[in-house]
């Protein structure tokens, strides 16, 4: 029986780590969308990191992005 190995996940050095954060105390859910998601309606969820504080970290190509 042949076993399959999982590919190694390596960070692409061309990408930059970008953190989106926002303070929205009344929010129950926060998402960000932009050209990096092709403006999808689902967007990328932010996670609650404190009372009313939301954040997510993405790997994006360097340059300007609209969101």
C-alpha positions as CSV (number, residue, x, y, z in Angstrom):
1,X,0.0,0.0,0.0
2,X,1.4,3.3,-1.0
3,X,1.2,6.1,1.5
4,X,0.7,9.7,0.5
5,X,2.7,12.4,2.2
6,X,1.3,15.9,2.8
7,X,3.1,18.6,0.9
8,X,5.1,21.0,2.9
9,X,3.5,24.4,3.4
10,X,6.1,27.1,3.0
11,X,5.6,30.8,3.2
12,X,6.1,32.5,-0.2
13,X,8.8,35.2,0.3
14,X,7.1,37.3,-2.3
15,X,4.0,37.8,0.0
16,X,3.8,40.2,2.9
17,X,1.9,39.6,6.1
18,X,-0.8,42.2,6.6
19,X,-3.0,42.4,9.6
20,X,-6.5,44.0,9.4
21,X,-8.0,45.1,12.7
22,X,-10.9,47.2,13.7
23,X,-12.8,48.2,16.9
24,X,-16.5,47.4,16.6
25,X,-18.0,46.7,20.0
26,X,-21.6,46.1,18.7
27,X,-20.6,43.7,15.9
28,X,-21.3,40.0,16.1
29,X,-19.4,39.3,12.9
30,X,-16.8,41.2,10.8
31,X,-15.5,40.4,7.4
32,X,-13.1,42.2,5.0
33,X,-13.3,41.9,1.2
34,X,-11.3,43.6,-1.5
35,X,-9.3,43.1,-4.7
36,X,-7.4,40.3,-2.9
37,X,-10.6,38.3,-2.7
38,X,-11.9,39.4,-6.1
39,X,-14.6,41.3,-4.1
40,X,-16.3,38.2,-2.9
41,X,-19.5,38.8,-0.9
42,X,-18.3,36.2,1.7
43,X,-15.0,38.1,2.3
44,X,-12.5,37.0,4.9
45,X,-13.8,36.7,8.5
46,X,-12.1,38.7,11.3
47,X,-11.8,37.0,14.6
48,X,-12.7,38.6,17.9
49,X,-9.4,39.3,19.8
50,X,-10.8,41.2,22.7
51,X,-14.0,43.1,23.7
52,X,-15.1,44.7,20.4
53,X,-11.7,44.2,18.8
54,X,-11.5,42.2,15.6
55,X,-8.5,41.1,13.5
56,X,-7.3,38.8,10.8
57,X,-3.9,38.3,9.2
58,X,-3.5,37.7,5.4
59,X,-0.5,37.0,3.1
60,X,-0.8,39.5,0.2
61,X,1.5,40.4,-2.7
62,X,3.3,43.7,-2.1
63,X,1.7,46.8,-3.5
64,X,-1.5,48.8,-3.1
65,X,-4.8,46.9,-2.5
66,X,-8.4,48.2,-2.4
67,X,-10.7,46.9,0.4
